[in-house]
Amino acid sequence: SSLSDEQRSRGVVAFSSGNHAQGVAASAAMFGVKAVIAMPTDAPAMKVGNVRKMGAEVVPFDRFRDDRMAVVRPYMERGMVLVPPFDDPAIIAGQGTIGLELMAQAKALGVSLDAVVIPCGGGGLSSGISIAVKDASPGTAVWAVEPEHFDDTCRSLARGARVSIEPGHTSICDALLTAEPGAITFEINRRNLAGGIAVSDRAAAQAMRDAMAHLKLVVEPGGCVGLAALSSGEIELSGKCVAVVLSGGNVDFDTYAEIMAAA
């Protein structure tokens, strides 16, 4: 909606493991805009299928060997507009509307939030939500949660500057596998976050089972890391009111069944 008619006529291009991809594809379909999405070859089939169903073209790439910008650059050179997955003011603001809804719900319930816990990849979701939360309740602690070995935001917060992860690791949390925080998102998170927490794949899988058993919710691995962080011992919970963002339910059936069966 922020693009001009001339920009829309050229189409949009994005790179994403699936959730941003689906958002871009859905928006492009609503506006009648051509969309090309670069997606990792190991992205969940459900996410790839959903993007194609919405009419976007999918360009596969290897997330561990290929440069994402190099994949999308030919389309940008043709005039297509890049829609970044996190490091963009409009994207941060859009994802931050979750924070607006969250604080409105807390107010309606008459509760004061001591902490908000958010899944974190490139930092768009956590930075956007943190702005809304801190504006409404400066005393609320905001935590970002990442997969173990992909804790670039945690490490960057500790260093006071952006740092990259060490290569050679994998995780079931496909939506959160970024190598480095965004430039814009890190500056926001550096000011607003109480800290970062890294959780293991095992903890994320257990959180998925807890979400199904106790909340009756299907949540993808990356979307469940915030719930997993509650058992890490790093957040004071006793007597506190804590909100957890569960971001994404796009998980392949076989992966979900395997994780549930492991209980």
N, C-alpha and C positions, 0 to 999 in steps of 0.2 A: 504493500500500500504506500510505501514511502518513495517508490520509484516513479519517475516521470513516464508518460505515455511512450516517449521515444526510447527510453531504457527498456521498458517492457517489451517493445517490439523487437528488441535484440535478444531477449531471452535471458535466463539466469543459469549460473553454474555453481555447484557447491561440492564440498567433500565431507563425508560423514560415514560413520559406521552404521547409521540407521535411523536414530531418532530425529536428529536435525534434518536428515535426508527426507524423512516422511513429512516433516513440517513444511519444508521447501516445496516438495512435490504437491502437497495438498494446497498450499497457497498459490502455486503456479497454476494448478487446475482451476481454482476459483477465479483467477484473473485472466485465464486463457493465455497463459505465457508458456513458452517452450522452456523446459528445464532439463539440464544434464547434471547427473549426480555421480561423482566418483565415489565408489564404495569399496572397502577392503574385500578381498576374496574370501576372507574368513568371517565376514559379517553374517549374522543369522539369516537363514533362508526366508524366514517370515518377514524380516525387515526389507530385504531385497524385493520380495514378492509384492509387498505393500506399495513400495515406491513405483514399481512397474505398473501396478494396477491403477495408480493415480495418473499414469500417462507420462511419467518422466523417463528419460533414457538413462540407463545405468552403465557406467564405465568402470570395470573392475581394476583394482590395483593391489599390489602387495604392500601391506601397511608397514612391514619391517624392512623392506628394501627400496621401495619407491618413494620419491619426494612428492607429496600430495600436490604442492603448488606446480610442480613440473607436469603433473597429470592434467591439471585444469588450465594451465597457461595457454595451450593452443585455442581453447574455447574463448578465453578472455581476449586473445589477440584477434578473434573474429568479431569481437564486440559484445560478447555476453557479459552480464554483470555478475561478479562474484558475491555470493551471500555467505559470509564466513560463519562457522559453527559456534564461535564464542567471542572472538576478539573484535567486537564491533558495537558501538554505542546503541544502535537500534535493536540488535540481538540481545544485548544485556538488559535493556529496558523491557523488551518483550518477555524475557524469562523472569525478570523481576516482578512482573504482575502476579506471580505465584506468591511473592512476599506480601503484596497488597491484599490478596485474598486471605492469606494466612492470618495477618494481623486483624483483618475485619472479622474473621471467624472467632479469633480469640476474644475480641471486644464483645461480640455478640454473646459469647459464653460467659463473659464476666471474669475472665482469667487473665493473669499477667504472666507472660512467658519468661522463664528464667533462661532458657536456651533454645536455639533452633539448630537442627543438625541436617546437613545438606550433602548429597552426593556431589563429587567434584571431578571433572575431567580437565578441560581447559580453563574452567573458572567462570564461565558465563552465567551459569545457574546460581552459583554461590555468590558471586559479586552482585548480580541483579537483585537477588533476594535480600542480601545483606543491606543494600541501600534502603529498601522498603522497610525492613525490620528496624534498622537503626534510626530511621527517621521517625517511626512511630513509637519506638521504645529503646532509647539509647542504652539502657542498662541490660538489655537482653544479649546474652553471649551467643555468637554465631560460630558454628564449627563446620569445617569442610572435611569430608571423608573421601579417601581415595583407596584404590586397591594397593596392596603390598607390592613393592617394586615399581609401581607407577605413581609414587607419592611425590611428584615434582612440586606441587604446591606446598606440601609439608616441608620439603627440603628447602624450597625457596624462602618460605617464611622464616625458617631457622637461620638461613644465610643472610636474609635481608636483601636479596637480589635474586633474579630469575636464574635457576639452574635446571639442567636437563637430567633425566633419569639415566641410569646405566643400561645399555642395551643388553639383549640376550634373555629377556624374561617374557613370560606370557601370563594371561589371566583370563578367567571366565567372564570378567566384567568388561565385555567388548565396548561398551559405550563410553568408558572412562580411560581408554589407553592413549593418553596424550604424552608426548615427550617433554613438553615444557609449557608452563603457564603462559597465557596471553599477556602482551605488554599492558593493555588497558585493564584487563581483569586482575592482574597481579597487583597493580597499584591500588585498586579498590579493595581487594582482599587484604592487602597488607595493612590498610587503615582500619578495616571493619571486623576482621576475624579474630576470635579468641585464640584460634589455633587450628592445626590440621591433625587428622588421625588417619593412620593406615591400617587396613584390615586385610586379613588373609582370605583367599578363595574359600577356604573351609568355613570361615566365619560368615562370609556372604551367603554361602549355600545354606547354612543353618538358619540364617535370617530369612531366606526364602521359604524354608519349611515352617518357620514360626509365623510368617505372614499368612501362609496358607492355612495352617492349623488354627491360629487364634484370631486372625483378622479376616479370614476368608478372602484374601486378595492374592492374585497372581502378579508377582513382581519379578522383573528380570534381574540378573545378578548385579549389574551396576546400579540399578535403581534401589537395591536393598542394602547398600553398604552403610547408609545412615543408621538403619535399624541394627546392623551388625555392630556399629560403634558403641551402642548402648551397653554392650557386655564387655567392652574393652577396659573398663575401669578408669578411663581418662576423663570422663565427664561426671561431675558430681550429680547424682540423681536423687539422693535421699531428700524427700520433702520438696522436690522441685517440680515445676511444670515445664515439660520439655516437648517441643514439637519436632517431629521427624518428617522430612520430605521423602516420599517413595516415588522415584521418578522413572516411570517406564514399565510397561508390562509386556514388552515385545521379546518373547523368548521362544525358541523353537520347541515343539512338542517333545521331541526325543530328549533334548537337553533338560527340559523341565521334569519329565518323567524320571530320568536318571537321578536327578538331584532329590526328588521327592522319595524315590525308592531307597535311597541311601539312608533314610531315617530308620 
